[in-house]
Amino acid sequence: MKVLYKRILSGVSAGFLCFLLTACQQNNDINSGSQSGADSAASSEVEEEKTLNDLSNAAMVGNSYLYGFDTYAVLPETDCFYRVGLNVRTVFTETMIDGEVPVIEELKNDKEYDEVLLMFGENELGWPSEQAFLDGYGEIIDAVHEYQPKATVYVQSMLPVSKEVSDKNKDGVNNENIRQRNEKLKELAEEKDAVYLDVASIMENDNGDLPKDAATDGIHPNISYYRQWADFLKENVN
């Protein structure tokens, strides 16, 4: 009986020891998996941060909307070539303030940009011919491809205006016209080997208008919205 008791006790001890070892191993596996998951998540966060583009080797060409980027310095390393009132025709003839060449030709410098972002449309809403606007925009894209062949060309959507400005409909400036033009710009970008950026999506309220607090004139955003705009570009230009 004593021998049998010892054998039973020995068997129980061995089984219990195996159970403990197995449990420890499983616990280690779980901890290892958790750590691996944490490392993977951390790696993903780092990777996500790396994908943001500071646009330090980018240029913008366009109308008075670029004045805000220049004034508020939300993209301090981005070159901005613009003039108030500029449109898809005068970009080939008018210079920047203190400039010596037409605005579009500012791209013919000693830099090789990674991206060139365009911003046109509001000053052309009153034109009798939509096609004239689209043809002119197409010529701008062609010129950018010629002057900066290595750069990706981005066509930024026109921005909505406030409800008050839209209701006045001065020179055809209303949000319905802007939405229709943006659809055409999206098609043009695809035709011209460019990328369309829907900046309007972050500038409009539920009714498709520029919010009241976004701009004192109902058209040009304030610094808070320019920061949102800059963040949008950092996330979507790559």
GROMACS elastic network, one bead per residue, 0.5 to 0.9 nm:
[ bonds ]
;  ai    aj funct       b0    kb
    1     4     6  0.50077   500
    1     5     6  0.59838   500
    1     6     6  0.85050   500
    2     5     6  0.50027   500
    2     6     6  0.61106   500
    2     7     6  0.85419   500
    3     6     6  0.51508   500
    3     7     6  0.62004   500
    3     8     6  0.86785   500
    4     7     6  0.50442   500
    4     8     6  0.61771   500
    4     9     6  0.85508   500
    5     8     6  0.51117   500
    5     9     6  0.60592   500
    5    10     6  0.83975   500
    6     9     6  0.50160   500
    6    10     6  0.58829   500
    6    11     6  0.84215   500
    7    11     6  0.60468   500
    7    12     6  0.85649   500
    8    11     6  0.50343   500
    8    12     6  0.61480   500
    8    13     6  0.85726   500
    9    12     6  0.51018   500
    9    13     6  0.61174   500
    9    14     6  0.85576   500
   10    13     6  0.51243   500
   10    14     6  0.61404   500
   10    15     6  0.85485   500
   11    14     6  0.51466   500
   11    15     6  0.60810   500
   11    16     6  0.85137   500
   12    15     6  0.50611   500
   12    16     6  0.60169   500
   12    17     6  0.84705   500
   13    16     6  0.50857   500
   13    17     6  0.60529   500
   13    18     6  0.85873   500
   14    17     6  0.50525   500
   14    18     6  0.62112   500
   14    19     6  0.86093   500
   15    18     6  0.50859   500
   15    19     6  0.61732   500
   15    20     6  0.86814   500
   16    20     6  0.62187   500
   16    21     6  0.86288   500
   17    20     6  0.51008   500
   17    21     6  0.61982   500
   17    22     6  0.85640   500
   18    21     6  0.50704   500
   18    22     6  0.60378   500
   18    23     6  0.84876   500
   19    22     6  0.51127   500
   19    23     6  0.60551   500
   19    24     6  0.85332   500
   20    23     6  0.50796   500
   20    24     6  0.60728   500
   20    25     6  0.85208   500
   21    24     6  0.51229   500
   21    25     6  0.61394   500
   21    26     6  0.86247   500
   22    25     6  0.50678   500
   22    26     6  0.61576   500
   22    27     6  0.85349   500
   23    26     6  0.50733   500
   23    27     6  0.60511   500
   23    28     6  0.85105   500
   24    28     6  0.60778   500
   24    29     6  0.85184   500
   25    28     6  0.50295   500
   25    29     6  0.61240   500
   25    30     6  0.86083   500
   26    30     6  0.61294   500
   26    31     6  0.85498   500
   27    30     6  0.50356   500
   27    31     6  0.60946   500
   27    32     6  0.83421   500
   28    31     6  0.50395   500
   28    32     6  0.58383   500
   28    33     6  0.83682   500
   29    33     6  0.59821   500
   29    34     6  0.84833   500
   30    34     6  0.60673   500
   30    35     6  0.84890   500
   31    35     6  0.60100   500
   31    36     6  0.83556   500
   32    35     6  0.50816   500
   32    36     6  0.59689   500
   32    37     6  0.84782   500
   33    37     6  0.60327   500
   33    38     6  0.84901   500
   34    38     6  0.60927   500
   34    39     6  0.84882   500
   35    39     6  0.59855   500
   35    40     6  0.83932   500
   36    39     6  0.50192   500
   36    40     6  0.60216   500
   36    41     6  0.85458   500
   37    41     6  0.61013   500
   37    42     6  0.85060   500
   38    41     6  0.50586   500
   38    42     6  0.60626   500
   38    43     6  0.84049   500
   39    42     6  0.50419   500
   39    43     6  0.59697   500
   39    44     6  0.85075   500
   40    44     6  0.61053   500
   40    45     6  0.86279   500
   41    45     6  0.62291   500
   41    46     6  0.86576   500
   42    45     6  0.50685   500
   42    46     6  0.62528   500
   42    47     6  0.85251   500
   43    46     6  0.51018   500
   43    47     6  0.60370   500
   43    48     6  0.85022   500
   44    48     6  0.59877   500
   44    49     6  0.85433   500
   45    48     6  0.50077   500
   45    49     6  0.62345   500
   45    50     6  0.86284   500
   46    49     6  0.50876   500
   46    50     6  0.62341   500
   46    51     6  0.88391   500
   47    50     6  0.50144   500
   47    51     6  0.64426   500
   48    51     6  0.52832   500
   48    52     6  0.71125   500
   49    52     6  0.56955   500
   50    53     6  0.79431   500
   51   234     6  0.85657   500
   51   235     6  0.74291   500
   51   238     6  0.75622   500
   52    55     6  0.89744   500
   52   231     6  0.88444   500
   52   233     6  0.88346   500
   52   234     6  0.52597   500
   52   235     6  0.52750   500
   52   236     6  0.80412   500
   52   237     6  0.81684   500
   52   238     6  0.77763   500
   53    56     6  0.78840   500
   53   233     6  0.77067   500
   53   235     6  0.65620   500
   53   236     6  0.80714   500
   53   237     6  0.65231   500
   53   238     6  0.63654   500
   54    57     6  0.82466   500
   54    58     6  0.87975   500
   54    75     6  0.73292   500
   54    77     6  0.78887   500
   54    78     6  0.83659   500
   54   230     6  0.89769   500
   54   233     6  0.85675   500
   54   234     6  0.57621   500
   55    58     6  0.50152   500
   55    59     6  0.80180   500
   55    75     6  0.72328   500
   55    76     6  0.89507   500
   55    77     6  0.68940   500
   55    78     6  0.58463   500
   55   114     6  0.84096   500
   55   115     6  0.77626   500
   55   233     6  0.82395   500
   55   234     6  0.69153   500
   55   237     6  0.80154   500
   55   238     6  0.89292   500
   56    59     6  0.86128   500
   56    75     6  0.79543   500
   56    76     6  0.79292   500
   56    78     6  0.53536   500
   56    79     6  0.83285   500
   57    77     6  0.73569   500
   57    78     6  0.65236   500
   57    79     6  0.80618   500
   57   111     6  0.85477   500
   57   112     6  0.79657   500
   57   113     6  0.53665   500
   57   114     6  0.58205   500
   57   115     6  0.70753   500
   58    77     6  0.80136   500
   58    78     6  0.53472   500
   58    79     6  0.64679   500
   58    80     6  0.88415   500
   58   112     6  0.88868   500
   58   113     6  0.53447   500
   58   114     6  0.57803   500
   58   116     6  0.57248   500
   58   117     6  0.76235   500
   58   151     6  0.85354   500
   59    78     6  0.55735   500
   59    80     6  0.57887   500
   59    81     6  0.74509   500
   59   107     6  0.80123   500
   59   113     6  0.68494   500
   59   114     6  0.84558   500
   59   115     6  0.64586   500
   59   117     6  0.62320   500
   59   118     6  0.86578   500
   60    66     6  0.75104   500
   60    78     6  0.72632   500
   60    79     6  0.61670   500
   60    81     6  0.59786   500
   60    82     6  0.78692   500
   60   115     6  0.84829   500
   60   116     6  0.56560   500
   60   118     6  0.58093   500
   60   119     6  0.75451   500
   61    66     6  0.77040   500
   61    79     6  0.85947   500
   61    80     6  0.61194   500
   61    82     6  0.56104   500
   61    91     6  0.87597   500
   61   103     6  0.76050   500
   61   104     6  0.70852   500
   61   106     6  0.89039   500
   61   107     6  0.87126   500
   61   116     6  0.74163   500
   61   117     6  0.63460   500
   61   118     6  0.50696   500
   61   119     6  0.63404   500
   61   120     6  0.84328   500
   62    65     6  0.73538   500
   62    66     6  0.64626   500
   62    80     6  0.81418   500
   62    81     6  0.66334   500
   62    83     6  0.70846   500
   62    84     6  0.86769   500
   62    86     6  0.67741   500
   62    87     6  0.76046   500
   62    88     6  0.85425   500
   62    91     6  0.78380   500
   62   103     6  0.84806   500
   62   104     6  0.87758   500
   62   117     6  0.84282   500
   62   118     6  0.57444   500
   62   120     6  0.55669   500
   63    66     6  0.61259   500
   63    67     6  0.78054   500
   63    81     6  0.86077   500
   63    82     6  0.53657   500
   63    83     6  0.54538   500
   63    84     6  0.54637   500
   63    85     6  0.59593   500
   63    87     6  0.67443   500
   63    91     6  0.88471   500
   63   118     6  0.89923   500
   63   119     6  0.63806   500
   63   120     6  0.60448   500
   63   121     6  0.84451   500
   63   122     6  0.84745   500
   63   123     6  0.81234   500
   64    67     6  0.52156   500
   64    68     6  0.76843   500
   64    82     6  0.67530   500
   64    83     6  0.59413   500
   64    85     6  0.63039   500
   64    86     6  0.72719   500
   64   119     6  0.89489   500
   64   220     6  0.83224   500
   65    68     6  0.59560   500
   65    69     6  0.76085   500
   65    82     6  0.85379   500
   65    84     6  0.80896   500
   65   119     6  0.74549   500
   65   120     6  0.87364   500
   65   220     6  0.65045   500
   65   221     6  0.83256   500
   66    69     6  0.51945   500
   66    70     6  0.64457   500
   66    71     6  0.86684   500
   66    80     6  0.66435   500
   66    81     6  0.78006   500
   66    82     6  0.63995   500
   66    83     6  0.82396   500
   66    84     6  0.87218   500
   66   119     6  0.77551   500
   67    70     6  0.50581   500
   67    71     6  0.60024   500
   67    72     6  0.84396   500
   67    80     6  0.81971   500
   67    82     6  0.73714   500
   67    83     6  0.79093   500
   67    84     6  0.77673   500
   68    72     6  0.57005   500
   68    73     6  0.77712   500
   68    74     6  0.85521   500
   68   220     6  0.80016   500
   68   221     6  0.79023   500
   68   222     6  0.79243   500
   68   223     6  0.75550   500
   68   226     6  0.71253   500
   69    72     6  0.54774   500
   69    73     6  0.54469   500
   69    74     6  0.59188   500
   69    75     6  0.64947   500
   69    76     6  0.79785   500
   69    78     6  0.87947   500
   69    80     6  0.76875   500
   69   223     6  0.88532   500
   69   226     6  0.71136   500
   69   230     6  0.84167   500
   70    73     6  0.53533   500
   70    74     6  0.78748   500
   70    75     6  0.80249   500
   70    76     6  0.76688   500
   70    78     6  0.89518   500
   70    79     6  0.86973   500
   70    80     6  0.68498   500
   71    74     6  0.84154   500
   72    75     6  0.83346   500
   72    76     6  0.85930   500
   72   223     6  0.63927   500
   72   226     6  0.78750   500
   72   227     6  0.86902   500
   73    77     6  0.84654   500
   74    77     6  0.89612   500
   74   223     6  0.83486   500
   74   226     6  0.70685   500
   74   227     6  0.60251   500
   74   229     6  0.89598   500
   74   230     6  0.63682   500
   74   231     6  0.89266   500
   75    78     6  0.56322   500
   75    79     6  0.87718   500
   75   227     6  0.87329   500
   75   230     6  0.65906   500
   76    79     6  0.81314   500
   81    96     6  0.70118   500
   81   103     6  0.62247   500
   81   104     6  0.77257   500
   81   106     6  0.68883   500
   81   107     6  0.83765   500
   82    86     6  0.72162   500
   82    91     6  0.83299   500
   82    95     6  0.83730   500
   82    96     6  0.61081   500
   82    97     6  0.86665   500
   82   103     6  0.64762   500
   82   104     6  0.87005   500
   83    86     6  0.54522   500
   83    91     6  0.84469   500
   83    94     6  0.81806   500
   83    95     6  0.75036   500
   83    96     6  0.55153   500
   83    97     6  0.70924   500
   83   103     6  0.77742   500
   84    96     6  0.89140   500
   85    90     6  0.88829   500
   85   123     6  0.64306   500
   86    89     6  0.79737   500
   86    90     6  0.59275   500
   86    91     6  0.60976   500
   86    94     6  0.79316   500
   86   120     6  0.78997   500
   86   123     6  0.71304   500
   87    90     6  0.54228   500
   87    91     6  0.60216   500
   87   120     6  0.63159   500
   87   121     6  0.70629   500
   87   122     6  0.82616   500
   87   123     6  0.59710   500
   87   124     6  0.65448   500
   87   133     6  0.87322   500
   87   136     6  0.87449   500
   87   137     6  0.89168   500
   88    91     6  0.57171   500
   88    92     6  0.77324   500
   88   120     6  0.67671   500
   88   121     6  0.78092   500
   88   123     6  0.88357   500
   88   124     6  0.79089   500
   88   133     6  0.67850   500
   88   134     6  0.85979   500
   88   135     6  0.87183   500
   88   136     6  0.51691   500
   88   137     6  0.55756   500
   88   138     6  0.88857   500
   88   139     6  0.82603   500
   88   140     6  0.70418   500
   89    92     6  0.59796   500
   89    93     6  0.74456   500
   89   133     6  0.84142   500
   89   136     6  0.61200   500
   89   137     6  0.83112   500
   89   140     6  0.87744   500
   90    94     6  0.54859   500
   90    95     6  0.87983   500
   90   102     6  0.82764   500
   90   103     6  0.84863   500
   91    94     6  0.57774   500
   91    95     6  0.76753   500
   91   102     6  0.63310   500
   91   103     6  0.53840   500
   91   104     6  0.56723   500
   91   105     6  0.87226   500
   91   140     6  0.82504   500
   92    95     6  0.84342   500
   92   101     6  0.89951   500
   92   102     6  0.54154   500
   92   103     6  0.65590   500
   92   104     6  0.58868   500
   92   105     6  0.76299   500
   92   140     6  0.83859   500
   93   101     6  0.80845   500
   93   102     6  0.50273   500
   93   103     6  0.74308   500
   93   104     6  0.84834   500
   94    99     6  0.89596   500
   94   101     6  0.76095   500
   94   103     6  0.62451   500
   94   104     6  0.88585   500
   95    98     6  0.76530   500
   95    99     6  0.52258   500
   95   100     6  0.61450   500
   95   101     6  0.54439   500
   95   104     6  0.85124   500
   95   105     6  0.89439   500
   95   106     6  0.88631   500
   96   100     6  0.75146   500
   96   101     6  0.77823   500
   96   102     6  0.72411   500
   96   103     6  0.58335   500
   96   106     6  0.88836   500
   97   100     6  0.86541   500
   99   102     6  0.77414   500
   99   103     6  0.78591   500
   99   106     6  0.86321   500
  100   103     6  0.87378   500
  100   106     6  0.89511   500
  101   104     6  0.81185   500
  101   105     6  0.61350   500
  101   106     6  0.67371   500
  102   105     6  0.53838   500
  102   106     6  0.69568   500
  103   106     6  0.54445   500
  103   107     6  0.80460   500
  104   107     6  0.61558   500
  104   108     6  0.81908   500
  104   140     6  0.76539   500
  104   143     6  0.77500   500
  104   144     6  0.78972   500
  105   108     6  0.52986   500
  105   109     6  0.81086   500
  105   143     6  0.86759   500
  105   147     6  0.79234   500
  106   109     6  0.63466   500
  107   110     6  0.86028   500
  107   111     6  0.80555   500
  107   112     6  0.89587   500
  107   113     6  0.87810   500
  107   116     6  0.89293   500
  107   144     6  0.74895   500
  107   147     6  0.62623   500
  107   148     6  0.70580   500
  108   111     6  0.79730   500
  108   147     6  0.56541   500
  108   148     6  0.75586   500
  109   112     6  0.81765   500
  109   147     6  0.87055   500
  111   148     6  0.86611   500
  112   148     6  0.64765   500
  112   149     6  0.84767   500
  112   150     6  0.70837   500
  112   151     6  0.73749   500
  113   116     6  0.68853   500
  113   148     6  0.67587   500
  113   149     6  0.89798   500
  113   150     6  0.71769   500
  113   151     6  0.55199   500
  113   152     6  0.84456   500
  114   148     6  0.85964   500
  114   150     6  0.66567   500
  114   152     6  0.62741   500
  114   153     6  0.88751   500
  114   238     6  0.89652   500
  115   148     6  0.87965   500
  115   150     6  0.83483   500
  115   153     6  0.59443   500
  115   154     6  0.72770   500
  115   237     6  0.80056   500
  115   238     6  0.83861   500
  116   144     6  0.75608   500
  116   148     6  0.82121   500
  116   151     6  0.63386   500
  116   152     6  0.62824   500
  116   153     6  0.50114   500
  116   154     6  0.61527   500
  116   155     6  0.87540   500
  117   152     6  0.84115   500
  117   153     6  0.59957   500
  117   155     6  0.60973   500
  117   156     6  0.68478   500
  118   140     6  0.86993   500
  118   141     6  0.84243   500
  118   153     6  0.76192   500
  118   154     6  0.61001   500
  118   155     6  0.51291   500
  118   156     6  0.59206   500
  118   157     6  0.89699   500
  119   154     6  0.89621   500
  119   155     6  0.67685   500
  119   156     6  0.55929   500
  119   157     6  0.73655   500
  119   158     6  0.73067   500
  120   123     6  0.74575   500
  120   124     6  0.80776   500
  120   137     6  0.78812   500
  120   155     6  0.85616   500
  120   156     6  0.79388   500
  120   157     6  0.82553   500
  120   158     6  0.70150   500
  121   124     6  0.52950   500
  121   125     6  0.65525   500
  121   133     6  0.78233   500
  121   137     6  0.87618   500
  121   157     6  0.84001   500
  121   158     6  0.60787   500
  121   178     6  0.83577   500
  121   181     6  0.80309   500
  121   182     6  0.89366   500
  122   125     6  0.55316   500
  122   126     6  0.84928   500
  122   158     6  0.68142   500
  122   159     6  0.81888   500
  122   173     6  0.71975   500
  122   178     6  0.79788   500
  123   126     6  0.72216   500
  123   127     6  0.84642   500
  123   171     6  0.87611   500
  123   173     6  0.87218   500
  124   127     6  0.53574   500
  124   128     6  0.89845   500
  124   130     6  0.83485   500
  124   133     6  0.66036   500
  124   171     6  0.87764   500
  124   172     6  0.87996   500
  125   128     6  0.83745   500
  125   130     6  0.80383   500
  125   133     6  0.85843   500
  125   171     6  0.65795   500
  125   172     6  0.53425   500
  125   173     6  0.59593   500
  125   174     6  0.86249   500
  125   177     6  0.75109   500
  125   178     6  0.78258   500
  125   181     6  0.85821   500
  126   129     6  0.86424   500
  126   170     6  0.81784   500
  126   173     6  0.71781   500
  127   130     6  0.67588   500
  127   132     6  0.80729   500
  127   133     6  0.76433   500
  127   171     6  0.81649   500
  127   172     6  0.82311   500
  128   132     6  0.84960   500
  129   132     6  0.53306   500
  129   133     6  0.69077   500
  130   133     6  0.52139   500
  130   134     6  0.64328   500
  130   135     6  0.86987   500
  130   181     6  0.82171   500
  131   135     6  0.59466   500
  131   136     6  0.83967   500
  132   135     6  0.51129   500
  132   136     6  0.60894   500
  132   137     6  0.85500   500
  133   136     6  0.51751   500
  133   137     6  0.61585   500
  133   138     6  0.85907   500
  134   137     6  0.50143   500
  134   138     6  0.60835   500
  134   139     6  0.86564   500
  134   184     6  0.78258   500
  134   185     6  0.75635   500
  134   188     6  0.74979   500
  135   138     6  0.50459   500
  135   139     6  0.63623   500
  135   140     6  0.88514   500
  136   139     6  0.50994   500
  136   140     6  0.64871   500
  136   141     6  0.89167   500
  137   140     6  0.50790   500
  137   141     6  0.64500   500
  137   142     6  0.87081   500
  137   185     6  0.86725   500
  137   188     6  0.84526   500
  138   141     6  0.51554   500
  138   142     6  0.62365   500
  138   143     6  0.86554   500
  138   188     6  0.71898   500
  138   189     6  0.84205   500
  138   192     6  0.71294   500
  139   143     6  0.61486   500
  139   144     6  0.86752   500
  140   143     6  0.50319   500
  140   144     6  0.62565   500
  140   145     6  0.86919   500
  141   144     6  0.51132   500
  141   145     6  0.62842   500
  141   146     6  0.86562   500
  141   153     6  0.71947   500
  141   154     6  0.89297   500
  141   155     6  0.85986   500
  141   189     6  0.85182   500
  141   192     6  0.70235   500
  141   193     6  0.87393   500
  141   194     6  0.77393   500
  142   145     6  0.51606   500
  142   146     6  0.62971   500
  142   147     6  0.87661   500
  142   192     6  0.76214   500
  143   147     6  0.60638   500
  143   148     6  0.82721   500
  144   147     6  0.51147   500
  144   148     6  0.55639   500
  144   149     6  0.73072   500
  144   151     6  0.81975   500
  144   153     6  0.73193   500
  145   148     6  0.53658   500
  145   150     6  0.77792   500
  145   151     6  0.73535   500
  145   152     6  0.83194   500
  145   153     6  0.75552   500
  146   149     6  0.55731   500
  148   151     6  0.55122   500
  148   152     6  0.85950   500
  149   152     6  0.81966   500
  152   193     6  0.85818   500
  152   194     6  0.68238   500
  152   195     6  0.76594   500
  152   238     6  0.89242   500
  153   189     6  0.86531   500
  153   193     6  0.77131   500
  153   195     6  0.62402   500
  153   196     6  0.87660   500
  154   189     6  0.78230   500
  154   194     6  0.56075   500
  154   196     6  0.57927   500
  154   197     6  0.67217   500
  154   237     6  0.82017   500
  155   185     6  0.73888   500
  155   186     6  0.79281   500
  155   188     6  0.89116   500
  155   189     6  0.64548   500
  155   194     6  0.67661   500
  155   195     6  0.59739   500
  155   197     6  0.60361   500
  155   198     6  0.87778   500
  156   159     6  0.87994   500
  156   182     6  0.88963   500
  156   185     6  0.84932   500
  156   195     6  0.84076   500
  156   196     6  0.59847   500
  156   198     6  0.64126   500
  156   199     6  0.63449   500
  156   200     6  0.85780   500
  157   178     6  0.88664   500
  157   179     6  0.89791   500
  157   181     6  0.86056   500
  157   182     6  0.56956   500
  157   183     6  0.88389   500
  157   185     6  0.71809   500
  157   186     6  0.80132   500
  157   196     6  0.71194   500
  157   197     6  0.59654   500
  157   198     6  0.52759   500
  157   199     6  0.56685   500
  157   200     6  0.61231   500
  158   178     6  0.64663   500
  158   179     6  0.80329   500
  158   181     6  0.78063   500
  158   182     6  0.63101   500
  158   185     6  0.88570   500
  158   198     6  0.83294   500
  158   199     6  0.75514   500
  158   200     6  0.65276   500
  159   175     6  0.86148   500
  159   178     6  0.73880   500
  159   179     6  0.88093   500
  159   182     6  0.89672   500
  159   198     6  0.89482   500
  159   199     6  0.69579   500
  159   201     6  0.85669   500
  159   203     6  0.69186   500
  159   204     6  0.81426   500
  159   210     6  0.79265   500
  159   219     6  0.81213   500
  159   220     6  0.88799   500
  160   163     6  0.89506   500
  160   166     6  0.85233   500
  160   174     6  0.79046   500
  160   175     6  0.56868   500
  160   178     6  0.67126   500
  160   179     6  0.80020   500
  160   200     6  0.63241   500
  160   203     6  0.69418   500
  160   204     6  0.64030   500
  160   208     6  0.70793   500
  160   209     6  0.56389   500
  160   210     6  0.53138   500
  160   219     6  0.75252   500
  161   164     6  0.81222   500
  161   165     6  0.61947   500
  161   166     6  0.61571   500
  161   173     6  0.79834   500
  161   174     6  0.70517   500
  161   175     6  0.64506   500
  161   178     6  0.87827   500
  161   204     6  0.83799   500
  161   208     6  0.88269   500
  161   209     6  0.58425   500
  161   211     6  0.82141   500
  161   215     6  0.87964   500
  161   218     6  0.56613   500
  161   220     6  0.81648   500
  162   165     6  0.52902   500
  162   166     6  0.60794   500
  162   167     6  0.85597   500
  162   174     6  0.87581   500
  162   175     6  0.83405   500
  162   204     6  0.88078   500
  162   208     6  0.89651   500
  162   209     6  0.52129   500
  162   211     6  0.61580   500
  162   212     6  0.63727   500
  162   214     6  0.85142   500
  162   215     6  0.80704   500
  162   217     6  0.84741   500
  162   219     6  0.66358   500
  163   167     6  0.59437   500
  163   168     6  0.86056   500
  163   174     6  0.82965   500
  163   175     6  0.80803   500
  163   207     6  0.88812   500
  163   208     6  0.87321   500
  163   209     6  0.56313   500
  163   210     6  0.70501   500
  163   211     6  0.81142   500
  163   212     6  0.81276   500
  163   218     6  0.79955   500
  164   167     6  0.52493   500
  164   168     6  0.64733   500
  164   169     6  0.89713   500
  164   212     6  0.89006   500
  164   218     6  0.73512   500
  165   168     6  0.52689   500
  165   169     6  0.66330   500
  165   170     6  0.77449   500
  165   173     6  0.74637   500
  165   174     6  0.70610   500
  165   175     6  0.89705   500
  165   217     6  0.83518   500
  165   218     6  0.61315   500
  165   219     6  0.76739   500
  166   169     6  0.52302   500
  166   170     6  0.79365   500
  166   172     6  0.86567   500
  166   173     6  0.61063   500
  166   175     6  0.58210   500
  166   176     6  0.84240   500
  166   209     6  0.81232   500
  166   218     6  0.88675   500
  167   170     6  0.84741   500
  167   173     6  0.87428   500
  167   174     6  0.67439   500
  167   175     6  0.87664   500
  168   172     6  0.89431   500
  168   173     6  0.80154   500
  168   174     6  0.77642   500
  169   172     6  0.52170   500
  169   173     6  0.50261   500
  169   174     6  0.52557   500
  169   175     6  0.88891   500
  170   173     6  0.55405   500
  170   174     6  0.78360   500
  171   174     6  0.87178   500
  172   177     6  0.71847   500
  173   176     6  0.86984   500
  173   177     6  0.69873   500
  173   178     6  0.73915   500
  174   177     6  0.55696   500
  174   178     6  0.63572   500
  174   179     6  0.88774   500
  175   179     6  0.60711   500
  175   180     6  0.85543   500
  175   208     6  0.72919   500
  175   209     6  0.68652   500
  176   179     6  0.51867   500
  176   180     6  0.63066   500
  176   181     6  0.86565   500
  176   208     6  0.89054   500
  177   180     6  0.51370   500
  177   181     6  0.61302   500
  177   182     6  0.85715   500
  178   181     6  0.50898   500
  178   182     6  0.61166   500
  178   183     6  0.87651   500
  179   182     6  0.50881   500
  179   183     6  0.64822   500
  179   184     6  0.89074   500
  179   200     6  0.89857   500
  179   208     6  0.89533   500
  180   183     6  0.52708   500
  180   184     6  0.66259   500
  180   185     6  0.88465   500
  181   184     6  0.50561   500
  181   185     6  0.61823   500
  181   186     6  0.86745   500
  182   186     6  0.61645   500
  182   187     6  0.86864   500
  182   198     6  0.84123   500
  182   200     6  0.89805   500
  183   186     6  0.51705   500
  183   187     6  0.65354   500
  183   188     6  0.87534   500
  184   187     6  0.51487   500
  184   188     6  0.61435   500
  184   189     6  0.86473   500
  185   189     6  0.60362   500
  185   190     6  0.86091   500
  185   196     6  0.74565   500
  186   189     6  0.52596   500
  186   190     6  0.65129   500
  186   191     6  0.88564   500
  186   195     6  0.81293   500
  186   196     6  0.55664   500
  186   197     6  0.82860   500
  186   198     6  0.87492   500
  187   190     6  0.52567   500
  187   191     6  0.63354   500
  187   192     6  0.87565   500
  187   196     6  0.85919   500
  188   191     6  0.50370   500
  188   192     6  0.61022   500
  188   193     6  0.86635   500
  188   194     6  0.81562   500
  188   196     6  0.87412   500
  189   192     6  0.51866   500
  189   193     6  0.61597   500
  189   195     6  0.57240   500
  189   196     6  0.58041   500
  190   193     6  0.55335   500
  190   194     6  0.59323   500
  190   195     6  0.68655   500
  190   196     6  0.76762   500
  191   194     6  0.76121   500
  192   195     6  0.88306   500
  197   200     6  0.85180   500
  197   233     6  0.83689   500
  197   236     6  0.77963   500
  197   237     6  0.85202   500
  198   201     6  0.57855   500
  198   202     6  0.80913   500
  199   202     6  0.59014   500
  199   203     6  0.69089   500
  199   229     6  0.70125   500
  199   232     6  0.74281   500
  199   233     6  0.82790   500
  200   203     6  0.50354   500
  200   204     6  0.62546   500
  200   208     6  0.88198   500
  200   210     6  0.88492   500
  201   204     6  0.59811   500
  201   205     6  0.86924   500
  201   208     6  0.86058   500
  202   205     6  0.83345   500
  202   225     6  0.87438   500
  202   228     6  0.76225   500
  202   229     6  0.74970   500
  202   232     6  0.80415   500
  203   208     6  0.85484   500
  203   209     6  0.79301   500
  203   210     6  0.58870   500
  203   211     6  0.75410   500
  203   214     6  0.82222   500
  203   221     6  0.86377   500
  203   225     6  0.74327   500
  203   228     6  0.85872   500
  203   229     6  0.81401   500
  204   207     6  0.73824   500
  204   211     6  0.64069   500
  205   208     6  0.52656   500
  205   209     6  0.55071   500
  205   210     6  0.62413   500
  205   211     6  0.58869   500
  206   209     6  0.74882   500
  207   210     6  0.87804   500
  208   211     6  0.88587   500
  209   212     6  0.86115   500
  210   213     6  0.84248   500
  210   214     6  0.66456   500
  210   215     6  0.79659   500
  210   218     6  0.71578   500
  210   219     6  0.77098   500
  210   221     6  0.86229   500
  211   214     6  0.53468   500
  211   215     6  0.77456   500
  211   218     6  0.82623   500
  212   215     6  0.66562   500
  212   216     6  0.79329   500
  212   218     6  0.70917   500
  213   216     6  0.73984   500
  213   218     6  0.87285   500
  213   221     6  0.88361   500
  213   222     6  0.84010   500
  214   218     6  0.73926   500
  214   219     6  0.84539   500
  214   220     6  0.79891   500
  214   221     6  0.52506   500
  214   222     6  0.57544   500
  214   223     6  0.86652   500
  214   224     6  0.77298   500
  214   225     6  0.64401   500
  215   219     6  0.60440   500
  215   220     6  0.55800   500
  215   222     6  0.53587   500
  215   225     6  0.86095   500
  216   219     6  0.76840   500
  216   220     6  0.76283   500
  216   221     6  0.77654   500
  216   222     6  0.76071   500
  217   220     6  0.65459   500
  217   221     6  0.84327   500
  218   221     6  0.77328   500
  221   224     6  0.77914   500
  221   225     6  0.56965   500
  221   226     6  0.63779   500
  222   225     6  0.55941   500
  222   226     6  0.62975   500
  222   227     6  0.88344   500
  223   227     6  0.61723   500
  223   228     6  0.87102   500
  224   227     6  0.52447   500
  224   228     6  0.65943   500
  224   229     6  0.87791   500
  225   229     6  0.60849   500
  225   230     6  0.85428   500
  226   230     6  0.60648   500
  226   231     6  0.85347   500
  227   230     6  0.50130   500
  227   231     6  0.61690   500
  227   232     6  0.85552   500
  228   231     6  0.50687   500
  228   232     6  0.61453   500
  228   233     6  0.86991   500
  229   232     6  0.50798   500
  229   233     6  0.63666   500
  229   234     6  0.87386   500
  230   233     6  0.51454   500
  230   234     6  0.62300   500
  230   235     6  0.87298   500
  231   234     6  0.50457   500
  231   235     6  0.62852   500
  231   236     6  0.86443   500
  232   235     6  0.52534   500
  232   236     6  0.61037   500
  232   237     6  0.83118   500
  233   236     6  0.51134   500
  233   237     6  0.54593   500
  233   238     6  0.89136   500
  234   237     6  0.58348   500
  234   238     6  0.79406   500
  235   238     6  0.76994   500
